[in-house]
Amino acid sequence: MLSPLDLSLISGPIPVTATVVGVLALVALATRKNRTWWTRIVPGVVLACTAVTAGLKLLVDHLWKPWPEPLPAILTLWVGATLLAVCLVVARLRAGRWYWRLLSVVLVLVVMTGALTATNAHFGFYPTSRAVLELLKNDRVDLDEAAKPASNVIEVPAGGKLADVWRKPADLPEKGTVSEASIPGSFKARPAWIYLPPAYAATPRPRLPVVVLLPGQPGSPRDWFDAGRLTERLDAFARAHDGLAPIVVVADQLGARMANPLCLDSKLGQSETYLAREVPEWIKRRLTVDERREAWTIAGLSQGGTCAVQLAVRAPDVYGNFINLTGQREPTLGSRAETVKAAFGGDEAAFARVNPMDILSRERFPRTAGVIVAGRDDALYRQADAEVFEACRRAGVDVLWKELPGGHDWNVWRPGLYDSLPWLASRTGLSR
């Protein structure tokens, strides 16, 4: 039987119930048998909360602009509802018996729960309650323990595939390991999160392909393990392939959750050098990997997907493959003018030299392969993804187009990555 912890928080009865109950709790908070309450307090609170919510959206979308996309309507609506609930509780606490005050506090907590559940369902961040509870777990393994130097290594013959020479040992673990490690370099990055598949524990050890995976903005490397369910999905892939799966290094291209240095070397930081040179060099020194460019993939979601295309054309000697999960048309801080001004002091030519769409228009990449994943309902970037796909195709990239149901959220990013694993396994030699 399905455990209650595995019931979906994205679709089905839980998010629907939480939304309905949240709305009913808000209605209950607004209801009192008092003429002044209905004629003065409720209208005043509603108008004030509406003004504050509208002002907050204006601040975020047009003044602060911490990310290129506007606040989603569902998030704006629930922010306003939560603010309204809090203000109504404050107004109710001034009168009434203690148990009515206590009930009012409970009702506002119900509204907040509905808001969090609806927001989570929209973005698809935590698919189940089990995923939420796993935030309390720490099953990471020290990298020095998980990645001890290999005493013997399986070498793949030239032109061959690892799947042709690999034989699964009887004592191979069922699961891979997750570690956290700082990767030093010219960019001040947060620690990377590293997945080593079961085959990495084998003796002799195979040289495994590498995926350098990037989060979105705002975000952190851990997002791929919490919302992305990376360990769970890659362990399942490994079970189906005799313990083989790619090594995945989830690197930090942002420096901070809200930052956006655009994956470029610019006034905003040396993010490109870090990802194109320093991270790969560290991986090759520290881990037993297949060093052929065909075995290296750069992948990411949203801003990280934009970055994946950038690095595929800016460092084609390092990354032979890329996976772009609903990325933007080009590196952006909101508009091209704002981006060029912030990163290059207004020098349009400097931006054009490193912008992937400009590079794709003047160079060819016949040895590079990629996947571009778009959300069918992604009003923000579906058209941009289609333009990037066409630019890649014209530049000779062996590129695939995948369109999945959903928007600009984890409901697309999770299957977008994991549905691309068979393609990647064939490209990198993990499957025949």
BANU-928378 format. One record per residue (C-alpha): residue in three letters; x negated, y negated, z negated. Coordinates in nm, 2 decimals. Example, Ala and Ser with C-alpha at 12.3 -4.5 7.8 and 13.67 -1.06 7.14 Angstrom:
BANU-928378
+------+--------+--------+--------+
| type |     c1 |     c2 |     c3 |
+------+--------+--------+--------+
|  ALA |  -1.23 |   0.45 |  -0.78 |
|  SER |  -1.37 |   0.11 |  -0.71 |
+------+--------+--------+--------+
end
This chain:
BANU-928378
+------+--------+--------+--------+
| type |     c1 |     c2 |     c3 |
+------+--------+--------+--------+
|  MET |   0.00 |   0.00 |   0.00 |
|  LEU |  -0.11 |  -0.35 |   0.07 |
|  SER |  -0.24 |  -0.53 |  -0.24 |
|  PRO |  -0.07 |  -0.86 |  -0.33 |
|  LEU |  -0.42 |  -1.01 |  -0.31 |
|  ASP |  -0.43 |  -0.93 |   0.06 |
|  LEU |  -0.10 |  -1.10 |   0.15 |
|  SER |  -0.15 |  -1.38 |   0.40 |
|  LEU |  -0.17 |  -1.74 |   0.27 |
|  ILE |  -0.16 |  -1.86 |   0.63 |
|  SER |   0.17 |  -1.71 |   0.76 |
|  GLY |   0.46 |  -1.52 |   0.62 |
|  PRO |   0.65 |  -1.55 |   0.29 |
|  ILE |   0.39 |  -1.71 |   0.07 |
|  PRO |   0.33 |  -2.04 |   0.25 |
|  VAL |   0.69 |  -2.07 |   0.35 |
|  THR |   0.80 |  -2.01 |  -0.01 |
|  ALA |   0.54 |  -2.25 |  -0.15 |
|  THR |   0.65 |  -2.52 |   0.09 |
|  VAL |   1.03 |  -2.48 |   0.02 |
|  VAL |   0.97 |  -2.47 |  -0.36 |
|  GLY |   0.74 |  -2.77 |  -0.34 |
|  VAL |   1.01 |  -2.97 |  -0.16 |
|  LEU |   1.27 |  -2.86 |  -0.41 |
|  ALA |   1.05 |  -2.97 |  -0.69 |
|  LEU |   1.00 |  -3.31 |  -0.54 |
|  VAL |   1.38 |  -3.35 |  -0.50 |
|  ALA |   1.42 |  -3.25 |  -0.86 |
|  LEU |   1.17 |  -3.51 |  -0.97 |
|  ALA |   1.36 |  -3.77 |  -0.78 |
|  THR |   1.69 |  -3.68 |  -0.93 |
|  ARG |   1.83 |  -3.85 |  -1.25 |
|  LYS |   2.18 |  -3.95 |  -1.37 |
|  ASN |   2.08 |  -4.32 |  -1.40 |
|  ARG |   2.19 |  -4.61 |  -1.18 |
|  THR |   1.88 |  -4.81 |  -1.24 |
|  TRP |   1.67 |  -4.50 |  -1.14 |
|  TRP |   1.84 |  -4.48 |  -0.81 |
|  THR |   1.88 |  -4.84 |  -0.72 |
|  ARG |   1.54 |  -4.98 |  -0.84 |
|  ILE |   1.28 |  -4.72 |  -0.95 |
|  VAL |   1.31 |  -4.45 |  -0.67 |
|  PRO |   1.32 |  -4.70 |  -0.38 |
|  GLY |   1.03 |  -4.90 |  -0.53 |
|  VAL |   0.82 |  -4.59 |  -0.58 |
|  VAL |   0.89 |  -4.45 |  -0.23 |
|  LEU |   0.80 |  -4.78 |  -0.07 |
|  ALA |   0.48 |  -4.81 |  -0.27 |
|  CYS |   0.37 |  -4.45 |  -0.20 |
|  THR |   0.45 |  -4.49 |   0.17 |
|  ALA |   0.24 |  -4.81 |   0.19 |
|  VAL |  -0.05 |  -4.65 |   0.00 |
|  THR |  -0.04 |  -4.33 |   0.22 |
|  ALA |  -0.03 |  -4.54 |   0.54 |
|  GLY |  -0.32 |  -4.75 |   0.41 |
|  LEU |  -0.52 |  -4.44 |   0.33 |
|  LYS |  -0.47 |  -4.31 |   0.68 |
|  LEU |  -0.57 |  -4.64 |   0.83 |
|  LEU |  -0.88 |  -4.64 |   0.61 |
|  VAL |  -0.99 |  -4.29 |   0.70 |
|  ASP |  -0.90 |  -4.30 |   1.07 |
|  HIS |  -1.01 |  -4.65 |   1.16 |
|  LEU |  -1.24 |  -4.80 |   0.90 |
|  TRP |  -1.43 |  -4.52 |   0.71 |
|  LYS |  -1.41 |  -4.26 |   0.99 |
|  PRO |  -1.60 |  -3.99 |   0.81 |
|  TRP |  -1.53 |  -3.75 |   1.10 |
|  PRO |  -1.42 |  -3.81 |   1.46 |
|  GLU |  -1.07 |  -3.66 |   1.43 |
|  PRO |  -0.77 |  -3.84 |   1.27 |
|  LEU |  -0.61 |  -3.71 |   0.96 |
|  PRO |  -0.37 |  -3.43 |   1.06 |
|  ALA |   0.00 |  -3.53 |   1.02 |
|  ILE |   0.06 |  -3.24 |   0.78 |
|  LEU |  -0.22 |  -3.35 |   0.55 |
|  THR |  -0.10 |  -3.71 |   0.55 |
|  LEU |   0.26 |  -3.60 |   0.47 |
|  TRP |   0.15 |  -3.38 |   0.18 |
|  VAL |  -0.08 |  -3.65 |   0.04 |
|  GLY |   0.22 |  -3.89 |   0.04 |
|  ALA |   0.44 |  -3.62 |  -0.12 |
|  THR |   0.19 |  -3.55 |  -0.39 |
|  LEU |   0.14 |  -3.92 |  -0.46 |
|  LEU |   0.52 |  -3.97 |  -0.48 |
|  ALA |   0.55 |  -3.67 |  -0.72 |
|  VAL |   0.28 |  -3.81 |  -0.95 |
|  CYS |   0.44 |  -4.16 |  -0.95 |
|  LEU |   0.79 |  -4.01 |  -1.03 |
|  VAL |   0.65 |  -3.81 |  -1.32 |
|  VAL |   0.48 |  -4.13 |  -1.46 |
|  ALA |   0.82 |  -4.31 |  -1.44 |
|  ARG |   1.00 |  -4.01 |  -1.60 |
|  LEU |   0.76 |  -3.98 |  -1.89 |
|  ARG |   0.88 |  -4.31 |  -2.02 |
|  ALA |   1.21 |  -4.17 |  -2.11 |
|  GLY |   1.38 |  -3.84 |  -2.19 |
|  ARG |   1.33 |  -3.56 |  -2.44 |
|  TRP |   1.00 |  -3.38 |  -2.47 |
|  TYR |   1.11 |  -3.07 |  -2.28 |
|  TRP |   1.22 |  -3.29 |  -1.98 |
|  ARG |   0.88 |  -3.45 |  -1.98 |
|  LEU |   0.72 |  -3.10 |  -1.99 |
|  LEU |   0.94 |  -2.99 |  -1.70 |
|  SER |   0.84 |  -3.30 |  -1.50 |
|  VAL |   0.47 |  -3.21 |  -1.54 |
|  VAL |   0.54 |  -2.85 |  -1.43 |
|  LEU |   0.74 |  -2.98 |  -1.12 |
|  VAL |   0.45 |  -3.21 |  -1.01 |
|  LEU |   0.21 |  -2.91 |  -1.04 |
|  VAL |   0.45 |  -2.71 |  -0.82 |
|  VAL |   0.45 |  -3.00 |  -0.56 |
|  MET |   0.07 |  -2.99 |  -0.57 |
|  THR |   0.06 |  -2.62 |  -0.52 |
|  GLY |   0.29 |  -2.65 |  -0.22 |
|  ALA |   0.07 |  -2.92 |  -0.08 |
|  LEU |  -0.25 |  -2.71 |  -0.12 |
|  THR |  -0.08 |  -2.40 |   0.03 |
|  ALA |   0.06 |  -2.59 |   0.33 |
|  THR |  -0.27 |  -2.76 |   0.40 |
|  ASN |  -0.46 |  -2.43 |   0.37 |
|  ALA |  -0.21 |  -2.27 |   0.61 |
|  HIS |  -0.26 |  -2.55 |   0.86 |
|  PHE |  -0.64 |  -2.52 |   0.86 |
|  GLY |  -0.64 |  -2.14 |   0.79 |
|  PHE |  -0.93 |  -2.18 |   0.54 |
|  TYR |  -0.84 |  -1.91 |   0.29 |
|  PRO |  -0.66 |  -1.62 |   0.46 |
|  THR |  -0.56 |  -1.44 |   0.14 |
|  SER |  -0.57 |  -1.47 |  -0.24 |
|  ARG |  -0.86 |  -1.23 |  -0.25 |
|  ALA |  -1.06 |  -1.48 |  -0.04 |
|  VAL |  -0.98 |  -1.75 |  -0.30 |
|  LEU |  -1.08 |  -1.52 |  -0.59 |
|  GLU |  -1.41 |  -1.44 |  -0.42 |
|  LEU |  -1.52 |  -1.80 |  -0.49 |
|  LEU |  -1.58 |  -1.68 |  -0.84 |
|  LYS |  -1.81 |  -1.40 |  -0.73 |
|  ASN |  -2.18 |  -1.42 |  -0.68 |
|  ASP |  -2.30 |  -1.11 |  -0.49 |
|  ARG |  -2.59 |  -1.28 |  -0.32 |
|  VAL |  -2.92 |  -1.10 |  -0.31 |
|  ASP |  -3.26 |  -1.26 |  -0.35 |
|  LEU |  -3.41 |  -1.29 |   0.00 |
|  ASP |  -3.75 |  -1.16 |  -0.13 |
|  GLU |  -3.57 |  -0.84 |  -0.24 |
|  ALA |  -3.34 |  -0.81 |   0.07 |
|  ALA |  -3.61 |  -0.89 |   0.33 |
|  LYS |  -3.92 |  -0.71 |   0.21 |
|  PRO |  -4.19 |  -0.68 |   0.48 |
|  ALA |  -4.13 |  -0.38 |   0.70 |
|  SER |  -4.38 |  -0.09 |   0.68 |
|  ASN |  -4.28 |   0.04 |   1.02 |
|  VAL |  -4.08 |  -0.12 |   1.30 |
|  ILE |  -3.88 |   0.02 |   1.59 |
|  GLU |  -4.00 |  -0.14 |   1.92 |
|  VAL |  -3.76 |  -0.16 |   2.21 |
|  PRO |  -3.92 |  -0.07 |   2.55 |
|  ALA |  -3.94 |  -0.35 |   2.81 |
|  GLY |  -3.60 |  -0.37 |   2.98 |
|  GLY |  -3.44 |  -0.13 |   2.73 |
|  LYS |  -3.18 |  -0.18 |   2.46 |
|  LEU |  -3.20 |  -0.12 |   2.09 |
|  ALA |  -2.89 |   0.09 |   2.10 |
|  ASP |  -3.08 |   0.34 |   2.32 |
|  VAL |  -3.36 |   0.41 |   2.07 |
|  TRP |  -3.18 |   0.35 |   1.74 |
|  ARG |  -3.07 |   0.65 |   1.52 |
|  LYS |  -2.88 |   0.58 |   1.21 |
|  PRO |  -3.05 |   0.72 |   0.90 |
|  ALA |  -2.84 |   0.93 |   0.67 |
|  ASP |  -2.91 |   0.71 |   0.37 |
|  LEU |  -2.82 |   0.37 |   0.54 |
|  PRO |  -2.61 |   0.14 |   0.32 |
|  GLU |  -2.26 |   0.08 |   0.42 |
|  LYS |  -2.28 |  -0.30 |   0.37 |
|  GLY |  -2.53 |  -0.57 |   0.45 |
|  THR |  -2.67 |  -0.83 |   0.22 |
|  VAL |  -2.61 |  -1.21 |   0.18 |
|  SER |  -2.89 |  -1.44 |   0.06 |
|  GLU |  -2.95 |  -1.81 |   0.02 |
|  ALA |  -3.27 |  -1.97 |   0.11 |
|  SER |  -3.41 |  -2.32 |   0.18 |
|  ILE |  -3.56 |  -2.36 |   0.52 |
|  PRO |  -3.82 |  -2.65 |   0.50 |
|  GLY |  -3.86 |  -2.89 |   0.79 |
|  SER |  -3.84 |  -3.25 |   0.90 |
|  PHE |  -3.47 |  -3.26 |   0.83 |
|  LYS |  -3.34 |  -3.27 |   0.48 |
|  ALA |  -3.10 |  -2.97 |   0.50 |
|  ARG |  -2.91 |  -2.78 |   0.24 |
|  PRO |  -3.00 |  -2.41 |   0.18 |
|  ALA |  -2.91 |  -2.17 |   0.46 |
|  TRP |  -2.70 |  -1.86 |   0.40 |
|  ILE |  -2.84 |  -1.54 |   0.56 |
|  TYR |  -2.66 |  -1.21 |   0.64 |
|  LEU |  -2.88 |  -0.91 |   0.70 |
|  PRO |  -2.69 |  -0.60 |   0.84 |
|  PRO |  -2.72 |  -0.25 |   0.70 |
|  ALA |  -2.98 |  -0.16 |   0.97 |
|  TYR |  -3.22 |  -0.41 |   0.82 |
|  ALA |  -3.26 |  -0.17 |   0.52 |
|  ALA |  -3.37 |   0.12 |   0.74 |
|  THR |  -3.73 |   0.26 |   0.77 |
|  PRO |  -3.84 |   0.22 |   1.03 |
|  ARG |  -3.67 |  -0.11 |   1.07 |
|  PRO |  -3.53 |  -0.23 |   1.41 |
|  ARG |  -3.61 |  -0.57 |   1.54 |
|  LEU |  -3.26 |  -0.73 |   1.54 |
|  PRO |  -3.11 |  -1.01 |   1.74 |
|  VAL |  -3.04 |  -1.34 |   1.57 |
|  VAL |  -2.74 |  -1.57 |   1.56 |
|  VAL |  -2.81 |  -1.92 |   1.42 |
|  LEU |  -2.46 |  -2.02 |   1.31 |
|  LEU |  -2.34 |  -2.37 |   1.22 |
|  PRO |  -2.04 |  -2.50 |   1.02 |
|  GLY |  -1.82 |  -2.79 |   1.12 |
|  GLN |  -1.82 |  -3.14 |   0.98 |
|  PRO |  -1.72 |  -3.19 |   0.71 |
|  GLY |  -1.86 |  -2.86 |   0.59 |
|  SER |  -2.14 |  -2.65 |   0.46 |
|  PRO |  -2.31 |  -2.31 |   0.55 |
|  ARG |  -2.10 |  -2.14 |   0.28 |
|  ASP |  -1.78 |  -2.21 |   0.48 |
|  TRP |  -1.86 |  -1.92 |   0.72 |
|  PHE |  -1.86 |  -1.68 |   0.42 |
|  ASP |  -1.55 |  -1.81 |   0.24 |
|  ALA |  -1.32 |  -1.91 |   0.52 |
|  GLY |  -1.50 |  -1.73 |   0.80 |
|  ARG |  -1.51 |  -1.40 |   0.62 |
|  LEU |  -1.85 |  -1.34 |   0.78 |
|  THR |  -1.97 |  -1.06 |   0.56 |
|  GLU |  -1.65 |  -0.87 |   0.58 |
|  ARG |  -1.63 |  -0.90 |   0.96 |
|  LEU |  -2.00 |  -0.82 |   1.03 |
|  ASP |  -2.00 |  -0.52 |   0.79 |
|  ALA |  -1.70 |  -0.39 |   0.99 |
|  PHE |  -1.89 |  -0.45 |   1.32 |
|  ALA |  -2.19 |  -0.27 |   1.18 |
|  ARG |  -1.98 |   0.04 |   1.07 |
|  ALA |  -1.87 |   0.07 |   1.43 |
|  HIS |  -2.22 |   0.04 |   1.57 |
|  ASP |  -2.42 |   0.28 |   1.34 |
|  GLY |  -2.53 |   0.00 |   1.11 |
|  LEU |  -2.64 |  -0.24 |   1.38 |
|  ALA |  -2.53 |  -0.60 |   1.38 |
|  PRO |  -2.71 |  -0.93 |   1.44 |
|  ILE |  -2.90 |  -1.11 |   1.17 |
|  VAL |  -2.70 |  -1.43 |   1.11 |
|  VAL |  -2.86 |  -1.74 |   0.96 |
|  VAL |  -2.60 |  -2.00 |   0.88 |
|  ALA |  -2.81 |  -2.32 |   0.89 |
|  ASP |  -2.72 |  -2.67 |   0.78 |
|  GLN |  -2.72 |  -2.92 |   1.06 |
|  LEU |  -2.55 |  -3.19 |   0.86 |
|  GLY |  -2.75 |  -3.26 |   0.54 |
|  ALA |  -2.44 |  -3.33 |   0.34 |
|  ARG |  -2.08 |  -3.23 |   0.37 |
|  MET |  -1.96 |  -3.56 |   0.52 |
|  ALA |  -2.27 |  -3.65 |   0.71 |
|  ASN |  -2.30 |  -3.62 |   1.09 |
|  PRO |  -2.66 |  -3.67 |   1.24 |
|  LEU |  -2.52 |  -3.53 |   1.57 |
|  CYS |  -2.78 |  -3.25 |   1.61 |
|  LEU |  -3.01 |  -3.51 |   1.77 |
|  ASP |  -3.35 |  -3.66 |   1.69 |
|  SER |  -3.25 |  -4.02 |   1.63 |
|  LYS |  -3.22 |  -4.29 |   1.37 |
|  LEU |  -2.98 |  -4.05 |   1.19 |
|  GLY |  -3.24 |  -3.78 |   1.13 |
|  GLN |  -3.45 |  -3.51 |   1.30 |
|  SER |  -3.17 |  -3.25 |   1.32 |
|  GLU |  -3.26 |  -3.13 |   1.67 |
|  THR |  -3.63 |  -3.06 |   1.58 |
|  TYR |  -3.51 |  -2.87 |   1.27 |
|  LEU |  -3.27 |  -2.65 |   1.46 |
|  ALA |  -3.46 |  -2.60 |   1.78 |
|  ARG |  -3.81 |  -2.55 |   1.63 |
|  GLU |  -3.84 |  -2.53 |   1.26 |
|  VAL |  -3.55 |  -2.30 |   1.18 |
|  PRO |  -3.64 |  -2.04 |   1.45 |
|  GLU |  -4.01 |  -2.05 |   1.35 |
|  TRP |  -3.92 |  -1.99 |   0.98 |
|  ILE |  -3.69 |  -1.70 |   1.09 |
|  LYS |  -3.96 |  -1.53 |   1.29 |
|  ARG |  -4.21 |  -1.56 |   1.01 |
|  ARG |  -3.97 |  -1.45 |   0.74 |
|  LEU |  -3.76 |  -1.18 |   0.90 |
|  THR |  -3.80 |  -0.88 |   1.14 |
|  VAL |  -3.64 |  -1.01 |   1.45 |
|  ASP |  -3.63 |  -0.96 |   1.83 |
|  GLU |  -3.82 |  -1.26 |   1.95 |
|  ARG |  -3.70 |  -1.26 |   2.31 |
|  ARG |  -3.49 |  -1.56 |   2.40 |
|  GLU |  -3.22 |  -1.32 |   2.53 |
|  ALA |  -3.18 |  -1.20 |   2.17 |
|  TRP |  -3.12 |  -1.54 |   2.02 |
|  THR |  -2.78 |  -1.71 |   2.00 |
|  ILE |  -2.68 |  -2.05 |   1.87 |
|  ALA |  -2.32 |  -2.08 |   1.77 |
|  GLY |  -2.09 |  -2.31 |   1.57 |
|  LEU |  -1.74 |  -2.45 |   1.52 |
|  SER |  -1.62 |  -2.80 |   1.60 |
|  GLN |  -1.92 |  -3.03 |   1.55 |
|  GLY |  -2.13 |  -2.72 |   1.52 |
|  GLY |  -1.99 |  -2.60 |   1.85 |
|  THR |  -2.09 |  -2.92 |   2.02 |
|  CYS |  -2.43 |  -2.87 |   1.86 |
|  ALA |  -2.45 |  -2.52 |   2.00 |
|  VAL |  -2.42 |  -2.65 |   2.36 |
|  GLN |  -2.67 |  -2.92 |   2.29 |
|  LEU |  -2.93 |  -2.67 |   2.17 |
|  ALA |  -2.86 |  -2.43 |   2.45 |
|  VAL |  -2.96 |  -2.70 |   2.70 |
|  ARG |  -3.22 |  -2.88 |   2.49 |
|  ALA |  -3.40 |  -2.56 |   2.37 |
|  PRO |  -3.33 |  -2.30 |   2.64 |
|  ASP |  -3.67 |  -2.14 |   2.57 |
|  VAL |  -3.54 |  -2.06 |   2.22 |
|  TYR |  -3.17 |  -1.98 |   2.26 |
|  GLY |  -3.06 |  -1.76 |   2.55 |
|  ASN |  -2.70 |  -1.75 |   2.44 |
|  PHE |  -2.45 |  -1.99 |   2.28 |
|  ILE |  -2.09 |  -1.97 |   2.14 |
|  ASN |  -1.90 |  -2.29 |   2.13 |
|  LEU |  -1.59 |  -2.27 |   1.91 |
|  THR |  -1.37 |  -2.57 |   2.00 |
|  GLY |  -1.65 |  -2.82 |   2.01 |
|  GLN |  -1.63 |  -3.18 |   2.13 |
|  ARG |  -1.71 |  -3.30 |   2.48 |
|  GLU |  -2.03 |  -3.46 |   2.36 |
|  PRO |  -2.20 |  -3.56 |   2.03 |
|  THR |  -1.97 |  -3.82 |   1.88 |
|  LEU |  -1.91 |  -4.04 |   1.58 |
|  GLY |  -1.57 |  -4.15 |   1.72 |
|  SER |  -1.65 |  -4.32 |   2.05 |
|  ARG |  -1.95 |  -4.32 |   2.28 |
|  ALA |  -2.02 |  -4.68 |   2.20 |
|  GLU |  -2.02 |  -4.62 |   1.83 |
|  THR |  -2.24 |  -4.31 |   1.87 |
|  VAL |  -2.50 |  -4.48 |   2.09 |
|  LYS |  -2.52 |  -4.78 |   1.85 |
|  ALA |  -2.56 |  -4.57 |   1.54 |
|  ALA |  -2.80 |  -4.31 |   1.68 |
|  PHE |  -3.00 |  -4.51 |   1.94 |
|  GLY |  -2.95 |  -4.88 |   1.85 |
|  GLY |  -2.73 |  -4.92 |   2.16 |
|  ASP |  -2.97 |  -4.77 |   2.41 |
|  GLU |  -2.74 |  -4.59 |   2.65 |
|  ALA |  -3.03 |  -4.44 |   2.85 |
|  ALA |  -3.17 |  -4.28 |   2.54 |
|  PHE |  -2.84 |  -4.11 |   2.46 |
|  ALA |  -2.80 |  -3.99 |   2.83 |
|  ARG |  -3.14 |  -3.82 |   2.81 |
|  VAL |  -3.02 |  -3.59 |   2.53 |
|  ASN |  -2.65 |  -3.57 |   2.59 |
|  PRO |  -2.56 |  -3.22 |   2.70 |
|  MET |  -2.30 |  -3.32 |   2.96 |
|  ASP |  -2.56 |  -3.55 |   3.13 |
|  ILE |  -2.82 |  -3.28 |   3.11 |
|  LEU |  -2.58 |  -3.02 |   3.27 |
|  SER |  -2.51 |  -3.26 |   3.56 |
|  ARG |  -2.88 |  -3.28 |   3.66 |
|  GLU |  -3.03 |  -2.94 |   3.55 |
|  ARG |  -2.95 |  -2.58 |   3.60 |
|  PHE |  -2.96 |  -2.29 |   3.35 |
|  PRO |  -2.92 |  -1.96 |   3.53 |
|  ARG |  -3.08 |  -1.76 |   3.25 |
|  THR |  -2.84 |  -1.89 |   2.98 |
|  ALA |  -2.51 |  -1.73 |   2.89 |
|  GLY |  -2.23 |  -1.86 |   2.67 |
|  VAL |  -1.88 |  -1.84 |   2.55 |
|  ILE |  -1.65 |  -2.14 |   2.51 |
|  VAL |  -1.35 |  -2.08 |   2.28 |
|  ALA |  -1.06 |  -2.32 |   2.29 |
|  GLY |  -0.74 |  -2.34 |   2.08 |
|  ARG |  -0.43 |  -2.33 |   2.30 |
|  ASP |  -0.26 |  -2.59 |   2.08 |
|  ASP |  -0.58 |  -2.80 |   2.01 |
|  ALA |  -0.46 |  -3.14 |   2.13 |
|  LEU |  -0.79 |  -3.29 |   2.03 |
|  TYR |  -1.04 |  -3.08 |   2.21 |
|  ARG |  -0.89 |  -2.83 |   2.45 |
|  GLN |  -0.93 |  -3.05 |   2.75 |
|  ALA |  -1.28 |  -3.14 |   2.64 |
|  ASP |  -1.37 |  -2.78 |   2.61 |
|  ALA |  -1.24 |  -2.72 |   2.96 |
|  GLU |  -1.47 |  -3.00 |   3.09 |
|  VAL |  -1.77 |  -2.85 |   2.91 |
|  PHE |  -1.69 |  -2.51 |   3.06 |
|  GLU |  -1.68 |  -2.65 |   3.41 |
|  ALA |  -2.00 |  -2.85 |   3.36 |
|  CYS |  -2.17 |  -2.53 |   3.23 |
|  ARG |  -2.04 |  -2.33 |   3.53 |
|  ARG |  -2.16 |  -2.59 |   3.78 |
|  ALA |  -2.51 |  -2.58 |   3.61 |
|  GLY |  -2.54 |  -2.21 |   3.67 |
|  VAL |  -2.46 |  -2.09 |   3.31 |
|  ASP |  -2.31 |  -1.74 |   3.29 |
|  VAL |  -2.02 |  -1.88 |   3.08 |
|  LEU |  -1.69 |  -1.72 |   2.97 |
|  TRP |  -1.37 |  -1.90 |   2.87 |
|  LYS |  -1.16 |  -1.78 |   2.58 |
|  GLU |  -0.83 |  -1.95 |   2.49 |
|  LEU |  -0.67 |  -1.83 |   2.17 |
|  PRO |  -0.34 |  -1.92 |   2.00 |
|  GLY |  -0.39 |  -2.20 |   1.74 |
|  GLY |  -0.53 |  -2.54 |   1.70 |
|  HIS |  -0.85 |  -2.69 |   1.57 |
|  ASP |  -0.88 |  -2.46 |   1.27 |
|  TRP |  -1.00 |  -2.14 |   1.13 |
|  ASN |  -0.71 |  -1.95 |   1.29 |
|  VAL |  -0.91 |  -2.00 |   1.61 |
|  TRP |  -1.27 |  -2.01 |   1.48 |
|  ARG |  -1.26 |  -1.67 |   1.30 |
|  PRO |  -1.13 |  -1.46 |   1.60 |
|  GLY |  -1.32 |  -1.68 |   1.84 |
|  LEU |  -1.65 |  -1.57 |   1.69 |
|  TYR |  -1.57 |  -1.21 |   1.61 |
|  ASP |  -1.40 |  -1.14 |   1.94 |
|  SER |  -1.72 |  -1.25 |   2.11 |
|  LEU |  -1.93 |  -1.00 |   1.92 |
|  PRO |  -1.89 |  -0.72 |   2.19 |
|  TRP |  -2.01 |  -0.96 |   2.46 |
|  LEU |  -2.30 |  -1.06 |   2.23 |
|  ALA |  -2.39 |  -0.70 |   2.15 |
|  SER |  -2.41 |  -0.62 |   2.52 |
|  ARG |  -2.62 |  -0.93 |   2.59 |
|  THR |  -2.87 |  -0.86 |   2.30 |
|  GLY |  -2.90 |  -0.48 |   2.32 |
|  LEU |  -2.69 |  -0.38 |   2.02 |
|  SER |  -2.46 |  -0.18 |   2.25 |
|  ARG |  -2.51 |   0.01 |   2.57 |
+------+--------+--------+--------+
end
